[in-house]
Amino acid sequence: MTINEDAKRVNQTILEEKKIIQEINSLMNSFKFTESQQEKKMLENQMEKLRISLKNTNETLLKNIETANVKNPLVKSSMSPAINSAKIITPIIKSAKIEKKNFSQQDIKFIERKEKITRLEKEVIERIKKRGEKPVDKKSKQSEDYKKLAEKTFSNFAKSLIKQKIFQTLGADLVKSNLNHTLISYVSLILFNTALAFSIAFVLFIFLLFFNISPIFPIITQVTENIGIRFLETFWLLFVIPGGTFLFMYTYPSLEKKSLAGKIEYELPFAAIHMAAISGSMINPIKVFSIIASTKEYPNLEKEFNKLLNEINIYGYDLVSALKDIASNSPSQKLAELFNGLATTITSGGSMYDFFEKRSQTLLFDYKLEKEKATKSAETFMDIYISIVIAAPMILMLLLMMMKISGLGVSLSTSMITGLVVGGVSLINIFFIAFLQIKQQSTG
C-alpha cells in the first residue's frame, strides 16, 4: 500500500473513534437528566458497549499505524532530512484532520448498526435525547409577572405598613400556610388587587349611574330616575368590592393554613405508625424523617419534613433545635406537639420507638373520633338539605300560586314564580356544594 492509502485507513479509523466518543458524550449528558432507574441501566449498558467498541477501534488504529507503509526510501533531495520528513508527514496530518460538525443522524445509524442495540434501547435513547429543557409553565410565568408588577407598584408602601406591625399576624399565617410569598410581596399583592378592584368598581358605578341592567330584553336601558337617587343606590359598590377584595386577600393565608392543618392531621396517624416501625430498628432519628419524606405517601407531611431536613443539612441546626423551630411554624397543632414531644424525648434519652408507638395510638384514636363526627355532620347536613331544597321550594311555590289566585299580597306571573323557585334552588345547591368542598378539604 502507498502512504496515501495508509493515511486514508488511519483517517477512517480516527473518524470512527470520533463518532463513538460523540455518542458516549451524548449518552452521558442524557444520563445526568434521567431519573428512571430502568433507563439509567439501559444507558449504562449502551455506554459500556461503546467503550468496548472504542477500545477495539483504538487497537485497530495502532495496528494500522504500525503496518503503515513508511519503509520506502525517502526521495533524495538537497534539502535536509528533517524537511523531507516534514513534507511526507504533512499530507498525513492534513488528511487526518477531522472536520468539526454536529452529531448527525448518519452517526447515530452508524453506532446503532455497529453495536446492534435493541429496538427498545433505541426508542429509550431517542426519547431521552429529545428531552430538552423543561417547558415553562405559562400560568406560573404570568403569575410571577403579575407579582413583580404588584411589588414594583406598592413595595415601598407595603414596607412602611409592615414596619408599623399592621400585618404581624398575616406574616405568621404566610409562613405556616406554605404560600410562596414573602410578607412584602403578599402585602403588595393585597394593595394592588384592592386598587384594581376599586378601579373596576368605579367603572361599574359610573355605568350603573346612567344605565340599568335588566334580565329581559333590552338588557341595557337608560336610567330615567333622578341622578341623586341613583347615586345613593349605587355608591356602595365603591366600598363593597374593594373592601371584599382586601378582606379575602387578608384572610386567605389563614384559611389556607387551616386547610393545610386538616390535611396534615389526616396523614399524621398513619405516618406516626410508619415512623414507629422504622424507629424500632434503632436507626438515626434524622433518617426516620428522610425515609418518610422519600416514600411520597404523605405529600403534605413531606413538605414539613423537608423543611426539617433543610434546617439540619443546610443551615446546620441540630435535630432538637430544628424540631422546636419547625414546631413553632407548623400549621398543625398536633404536628407541633409531635415535634416538641420528640425533642423532649431525645433530650431526656427516652425511647423513640415507645414515643412514636404511644403517640400513634393517640393520633389514631383522635382520627377515628373525627371520622365519626364527620359522619354525624354529614347526616345532619343531609336532613337540612332535604328540608331546604325539596320541601321549602314546594311550600313556597304553593304559597305564591295561592297569592296569585286570591290576589292577596304581591301577585307574580307563573314564569316569574318558576324562575324564582328554580333560581333559589340553584343558589342553595351551589352553596351546599361549596360548603361540602371546603369541609372535605379541611378534614383531609
C-alpha positions as CSV (number, residue, x, y, z in Angstrom):
1,M,0.0,0.0,0.0
2,T,1.1,3.6,-0.6
3,I,1.4,6.2,2.1
4,N,-1.8,7.9,1.0
5,E,-3.7,4.6,1.3
6,D,-2.3,4.1,4.8
7,A,-3.2,7.6,5.7
8,K,-6.7,7.1,4.4
9,R,-7.1,4.0,6.5
10,V,-5.8,5.8,9.6
11,N,-8.1,8.7,8.9
12,Q,-11.1,6.4,8.6
13,T,-10.3,4.7,12.0
14,I,-10.0,8.1,13.6
15,L,-13.4,9.2,12.3
16,E,-14.9,6.0,13.7
17,E,-13.3,6.8,17.1
18,K,-14.7,10.4,16.9
19,K,-18.2,9.1,16.3
20,I,-18.0,6.7,19.2
21,I,-16.7,9.4,21.5
22,Q,-19.5,11.8,20.4
23,E,-22.1,9.1,21.1
24,I,-20.7,8.4,24.6
25,N,-20.8,12.1,25.4
26,S,-24.4,12.3,24.2
27,L,-25.4,9.4,26.4
28,M,-23.5,10.8,29.4
29,N,-25.4,14.1,29.1
30,S,-28.7,12.2,28.8
31,F,-27.7,10.1,31.9
32,K,-27.5,13.3,34.0
33,F,-31.1,14.3,33.4
34,T,-32.6,10.8,33.7
35,E,-34.5,9.8,36.9
36,S,-35.8,6.4,35.9
37,Q,-33.5,3.6,37.2
38,Q,-34.5,1.3,34.3
39,E,-33.5,4.0,31.7
40,K,-30.2,4.6,33.6
41,K,-29.4,0.9,33.4
42,M,-30.1,0.8,29.7
43,L,-27.9,3.9,29.2
44,E,-25.1,2.3,31.2
45,N,-25.2,-0.9,29.2
46,Q,-25.1,1.1,25.9
47,M,-22.2,3.2,27.2
48,E,-20.3,0.0,28.2
49,K,-20.8,-1.4,24.7
50,L,-19.5,1.9,23.2
51,R,-16.4,1.8,25.5
52,I,-15.6,-1.8,24.3
53,S,-16.1,-0.6,20.7
54,L,-13.8,2.4,21.3
55,K,-11.1,0.1,22.8
56,N,-11.3,-2.2,19.8
57,T,-11.2,0.7,17.3
58,N,-8.2,2.1,19.1
59,E,-6.4,-1.2,18.9
60,T,-7.1,-1.2,15.2
61,L,-5.8,2.3,14.8
62,L,-2.5,1.3,16.5
63,K,-2.2,-1.7,14.1
64,N,-2.8,0.5,11.1
65,I,-0.1,2.9,12.2
66,E,2.3,0.1,12.8
67,T,1.7,-1.5,9.5
68,A,1.7,1.8,7.6
69,N,3.9,1.7,4.5
70,V,6.7,4.1,5.6
71,K,9.6,1.7,4.8
72,N,10.1,3.1,1.2
73,P,13.2,5.2,0.9
74,L,12.7,8.9,1.1
75,V,13.1,10.9,-2.1
76,K,16.6,12.3,-2.4
77,S,16.9,16.0,-2.3
78,S,19.3,18.6,-1.4
79,M,17.1,19.6,1.5
80,S,17.8,18.4,5.0
81,P,16.2,15.1,6.1
82,A,14.0,16.9,8.6
83,I,12.5,19.0,5.8
84,N,11.9,15.9,3.7
85,S,10.3,14.1,6.6
86,A,8.0,17.1,7.2
87,K,6.9,17.0,3.6
88,I,5.9,13.4,3.8
89,I,4.2,13.6,7.2
90,T,2.3,16.9,6.4
91,P,-0.1,15.2,4.0
92,I,-0.8,12.5,6.6
93,I,-1.6,15.1,9.2
94,K,-3.7,17.1,6.8
95,S,-5.7,14.1,5.7
96,A,-6.1,13.0,9.4
97,K,-7.6,16.4,10.3
98,I,-11.2,15.9,11.5
99,E,-13.7,18.5,10.4
100,K,-15.8,19.7,13.3
101,K,-19.5,19.2,12.8
102,N,-22.6,18.3,14.9
103,F,-23.6,14.8,15.7
104,S,-25.8,13.8,12.7
105,Q,-28.4,11.1,12.1
106,Q,-25.9,9.2,10.0
107,D,-23.6,9.0,13.0
108,I,-26.5,7.6,15.1
109,K,-27.3,5.0,12.4
110,F,-23.6,4.0,12.3
111,I,-23.4,3.4,16.0
112,E,-26.7,1.5,16.0
113,R,-25.5,-0.7,13.2
114,K,-22.1,-1.3,14.8
115,E,-23.5,-2.1,18.3
116,K,-26.7,-3.9,17.2
117,I,-28.7,-2.3,20.0
118,T,-32.3,-3.5,20.5
119,R,-35.3,-1.6,19.3
120,L,-36.4,-0.8,22.9
121,E,-33.0,0.6,23.7
122,K,-33.1,2.8,20.6
123,E,-36.5,4.2,21.5
124,V,-35.4,4.9,25.1
125,I,-32.2,6.6,23.9
126,E,-34.0,8.7,21.3
127,R,-36.7,9.8,23.8
128,I,-34.0,10.8,26.3
129,K,-32.1,12.7,23.7
130,K,-35.2,14.7,22.7
131,R,-35.6,15.8,26.3
132,G,-34.6,19.4,26.3
133,E,-35.2,22.0,28.9
134,K,-38.4,21.6,30.9
135,P,-41.2,23.6,29.3
136,V,-42.0,26.9,31.1
137,D,-45.4,26.9,32.7
138,K,-47.2,29.9,31.1
139,K,-49.6,30.3,34.1
140,S,-46.7,30.3,36.5
141,K,-44.8,32.8,34.4
142,Q,-47.9,35.1,34.2
143,S,-48.4,34.9,38.0
144,E,-44.8,35.8,38.6
145,D,-45.0,38.7,36.2
146,Y,-48.2,39.8,38.0
147,K,-46.5,39.6,41.4
148,K,-43.5,41.6,40.1
149,L,-45.8,44.3,38.8
150,A,-47.5,44.5,42.2
151,E,-44.2,44.7,44.1
152,K,-42.9,47.4,41.7
153,T,-46.0,49.4,42.3
154,F,-46.7,49.0,46.1
155,S,-43.5,47.6,47.6
156,N,-42.4,50.9,49.3
157,F,-45.9,51.5,50.8
158,A,-46.0,47.8,51.9
159,K,-42.7,48.2,53.7
160,S,-44.0,51.2,55.6
161,L,-47.1,49.3,56.7
162,I,-45.1,46.2,57.8
163,K,-42.8,48.4,59.9
164,Q,-45.9,49.6,61.8
165,K,-46.6,45.9,62.6
166,I,-50.1,46.1,61.0
167,F,-49.7,42.8,59.2
168,Q,-47.8,40.9,62.0
169,T,-50.5,38.1,62.2
170,L,-50.5,37.9,58.4
171,G,-46.8,37.2,58.3
172,A,-47.1,34.2,60.7
173,D,-50.0,32.8,58.7
174,L,-48.0,33.1,55.4
175,V,-45.1,31.1,56.9
176,K,-47.5,28.4,58.3
177,S,-49.6,28.1,55.1
178,N,-46.5,27.3,52.9
179,L,-47.5,30.0,50.4
180,N,-44.6,31.0,48.2
181,H,-44.8,34.7,49.1
182,T,-42.7,36.9,51.4
183,L,-44.7,39.3,53.6
184,I,-43.7,42.3,51.4
185,S,-44.7,40.6,48.2
186,Y,-48.1,39.5,49.6
187,V,-49.0,42.9,51.1
188,S,-48.1,44.4,47.7
189,L,-50.4,41.9,46.1
190,I,-53.2,42.8,48.6
191,L,-52.8,46.6,47.8
192,F,-52.5,46.0,44.1
193,N,-55.6,43.8,43.9
194,T,-57.6,46.2,46.1
195,A,-56.6,49.1,43.8
196,L,-57.6,47.1,40.8
197,A,-60.9,46.2,42.4
198,F,-61.6,49.8,43.2
199,S,-60.9,50.7,39.5
200,I,-63.4,48.1,38.4
201,A,-65.9,49.2,41.0
202,F,-65.6,52.8,39.9
203,V,-66.2,51.9,36.2
204,L,-69.2,49.8,37.2
205,F,-70.5,52.6,39.4
206,I,-70.3,55.1,36.6
207,F,-72.0,52.7,34.2
208,L,-74.9,51.9,36.6
209,L,-75.3,55.6,37.4
210,F,-76.6,56.2,33.9
211,F,-77.8,52.7,32.8
212,N,-80.0,49.9,34.1
213,I,-79.3,46.2,33.6
214,S,-82.5,44.0,33.2
215,P,-82.9,40.2,32.8
216,I,-85.3,40.8,29.9
217,F,-84.7,42.3,26.5
218,P,-83.5,45.0,26.1
219,I,-80.9,44.1,28.7
220,I,-79.3,47.6,29.0
221,T,-81.6,50.6,29.3
222,Q,-81.0,54.3,30.2
223,V,-81.9,55.4,33.7
224,T,-84.9,57.6,34.0
225,E,-84.9,58.4,37.7
226,N,-83.2,61.3,39.5
227,I,-79.4,61.2,39.4
228,G,-79.1,61.8,43.1
229,I,-81.3,58.9,44.0
230,R,-79.4,56.7,41.5
231,F,-76.1,57.8,43.2
232,L,-77.4,56.7,46.6
233,E,-78.5,53.3,45.1
234,T,-75.1,52.5,43.6
235,F,-72.4,54.3,45.5
236,W,-72.0,51.3,47.8
237,L,-70.1,49.5,45.0
238,L,-67.1,51.8,45.6
239,F,-66.7,50.3,49.1
240,V,-68.1,46.8,49.0
241,I,-66.0,45.4,46.1
242,P,-62.6,46.8,47.2
243,G,-63.3,46.0,50.8
244,G,-64.4,42.5,50.0
245,T,-61.2,42.0,47.9
246,F,-59.0,43.3,50.7
247,L,-60.8,41.1,53.3
248,F,-60.5,38.0,51.2
249,M,-56.8,38.5,50.4
250,Y,-56.1,39.2,54.1
251,T,-57.9,36.1,55.4
252,Y,-56.8,33.8,52.6
253,P,-53.5,32.7,54.3
254,S,-55.4,31.9,57.5
255,L,-57.9,29.8,55.5
256,E,-55.1,28.0,53.7
257,K,-53.3,27.3,57.0
258,K,-56.5,25.7,58.4
259,S,-56.9,23.6,55.2
260,L,-53.3,22.5,55.3
261,A,-53.6,21.7,59.0
262,G,-56.6,19.4,58.3
263,K,-54.6,17.6,55.5
264,I,-51.6,17.1,57.7
265,E,-53.7,15.8,60.6
266,Y,-55.4,13.4,58.2
267,E,-51.9,11.9,57.3
268,L,-50.3,12.1,60.7
269,P,-51.7,9.0,62.4
270,F,-50.5,6.7,59.6
271,A,-47.1,8.5,59.3
272,A,-46.7,8.1,63.1
273,I,-47.3,4.3,62.8
274,H,-44.8,4.2,59.9
275,M,-42.2,6.1,62.0
276,A,-42.7,3.8,65.0
277,A,-41.9,0.8,62.8
278,I,-38.8,2.5,61.4
279,S,-37.5,3.7,64.8
280,G,-37.8,0.2,66.2
281,S,-34.6,-0.7,64.2
282,M,-32.6,1.8,66.3
283,I,-32.0,3.9,63.3
284,N,-30.7,7.5,63.3
285,P,-33.6,9.8,64.2
286,I,-32.8,12.1,61.2
287,K,-33.0,9.1,58.9
288,V,-36.6,8.4,60.1
289,F,-37.8,11.7,58.6
290,S,-35.7,11.2,55.5
291,I,-37.3,7.8,54.8
292,I,-40.8,9.1,55.4
293,A,-40.2,12.1,53.1
294,S,-38.8,9.8,50.3
295,T,-41.9,7.5,50.3
296,K,-44.1,10.1,48.7
297,E,-47.1,8.6,50.6
298,Y,-47.6,11.7,52.7
299,P,-47.4,14.7,50.4
300,N,-48.4,17.3,53.0
301,L,-46.2,16.0,55.7
302,E,-43.4,15.6,53.2
303,K,-43.1,19.4,53.0
304,E,-42.8,19.8,56.7
305,F,-40.2,17.0,57.0
306,N,-38.2,18.5,54.1
307,K,-38.2,21.8,56.0
308,L,-36.9,20.0,59.0
309,L,-34.2,18.2,56.9
310,N,-33.2,21.5,55.3
311,E,-32.6,23.2,58.6
312,I,-30.4,20.3,59.7
313,N,-28.5,19.7,56.4
314,I,-28.3,23.2,55.0
315,Y,-28.5,25.6,58.0
316,G,-26.6,23.3,60.3
317,Y,-29.2,23.1,63.1
318,D,-29.0,20.1,65.5
319,L,-32.1,17.9,65.5
320,V,-33.6,19.2,68.7
321,S,-33.3,22.8,67.7
322,A,-34.7,22.1,64.3
323,L,-37.7,20.2,65.7
324,K,-38.6,23.1,68.1
325,D,-38.2,25.7,65.3
326,I,-40.4,23.8,62.8
327,A,-43.0,23.1,65.6
328,S,-43.3,26.9,66.2
329,N,-44.1,27.4,62.4
330,S,-46.2,24.3,61.9
331,P,-49.8,24.9,60.6
332,S,-51.0,21.8,62.6
333,Q,-51.1,21.9,66.4
334,K,-50.9,18.1,66.5
335,L,-47.8,18.0,64.4
336,A,-46.2,20.7,66.6
337,E,-47.0,18.6,69.7
338,L,-45.4,15.6,68.0
339,F,-42.2,17.6,67.2
340,N,-42.0,19.1,70.7
341,G,-42.6,15.7,72.3
342,L,-39.9,14.1,70.2
343,A,-37.4,16.9,71.0
344,T,-38.1,16.3,74.7
345,T,-37.7,12.5,74.3
346,I,-34.3,12.9,72.5
347,T,-33.1,15.4,75.1
348,S,-34.1,13.1,78.1
349,G,-32.7,10.0,76.4
350,G,-36.1,8.2,76.1
351,S,-37.0,5.5,73.6
352,M,-38.1,6.9,70.2
353,Y,-40.0,3.6,69.5
354,D,-42.1,3.9,72.7
355,F,-42.8,7.6,72.0
356,F,-44.0,7.0,68.4
357,E,-45.9,3.9,69.4
358,K,-47.9,5.7,72.1
359,R,-48.3,8.9,70.0
360,S,-49.6,6.9,67.0
361,Q,-52.2,5.2,69.2
362,T,-53.4,8.6,70.5
363,L,-53.5,10.1,67.0
364,L,-55.3,7.1,65.5
365,F,-58.0,7.3,68.3
366,D,-58.5,11.1,67.6
367,Y,-58.7,10.3,63.8
368,K,-61.5,7.8,64.4
369,L,-63.4,10.3,66.6
370,E,-63.1,12.9,63.8
371,K,-64.4,10.5,61.3
372,E,-67.4,9.7,63.5
373,K,-68.1,13.4,63.9
374,A,-67.8,13.9,60.1
375,T,-70.3,11.1,59.6
376,K,-72.8,12.6,62.1
377,S,-72.3,16.1,60.5
378,A,-73.0,14.6,57.0
379,E,-76.3,13.1,58.3
380,T,-77.3,16.4,59.7
381,F,-76.5,18.3,56.5
382,M,-78.4,15.7,54.5
383,D,-81.5,16.3,56.6
384,I,-81.1,20.1,56.3
385,Y,-80.6,19.8,52.5
386,I,-83.7,17.7,52.1
387,S,-85.8,20.2,54.1
388,I,-84.5,23.3,52.3
389,V,-84.1,22.0,48.7
390,I,-87.2,19.7,48.5
391,A,-89.8,20.7,51.0
392,A,-89.2,24.5,51.2
393,P,-89.5,25.2,47.4
394,M,-92.7,23.2,47.1
395,I,-94.3,25.1,50.0
396,L,-93.0,28.4,48.6
397,M,-94.4,27.7,45.1
398,L,-97.8,26.6,46.6
399,L,-97.9,29.8,48.7
400,L,-97.1,32.1,45.7
401,M,-99.7,30.4,43.5
402,M,-102.3,30.8,46.2
403,M,-101.4,34.5,46.5
404,K,-101.7,34.9,42.7
405,I,-105.1,33.2,42.5
406,S,-106.5,35.1,45.5
407,G,-105.0,38.4,44.6
408,L,-103.5,38.9,48.1
409,G,-100.1,40.5,48.5
410,V,-97.6,40.6,45.7
411,S,-99.0,39.0,42.5
412,L,-96.4,37.3,40.4
413,S,-96.7,35.7,37.0
414,T,-96.3,31.9,36.6
415,S,-93.0,32.3,34.7
416,M,-91.6,34.6,37.5
417,I,-92.6,32.2,40.2
418,T,-90.9,29.3,38.3
419,G,-87.8,31.4,37.7
420,L,-87.7,32.4,41.4
421,V,-88.0,28.9,42.6
422,V,-85.5,27.5,40.1
423,G,-83.0,30.3,40.9
424,G,-83.4,29.8,44.6
425,V,-82.9,26.0,44.4
426,S,-79.8,26.5,42.1
427,L,-78.2,29.0,44.6
428,I,-78.9,26.7,47.5
429,N,-77.2,23.8,45.6
430,I,-74.2,25.9,44.8
431,F,-73.9,27.0,48.4
432,F,-74.1,23.4,49.6
433,I,-71.5,22.1,47.1
434,A,-69.1,24.9,48.0
435,F,-69.6,24.3,51.7
436,L,-69.1,20.5,51.4
437,Q,-66.0,21.0,49.3
438,I,-64.5,23.3,51.9
439,K,-65.5,20.9,54.7
440,Q,-63.9,18.0,52.8
441,Q,-60.6,19.9,52.3
442,S,-60.4,20.9,55.9
443,T,-60.9,17.3,57.1
444,G,-58.4,15.9,54.5
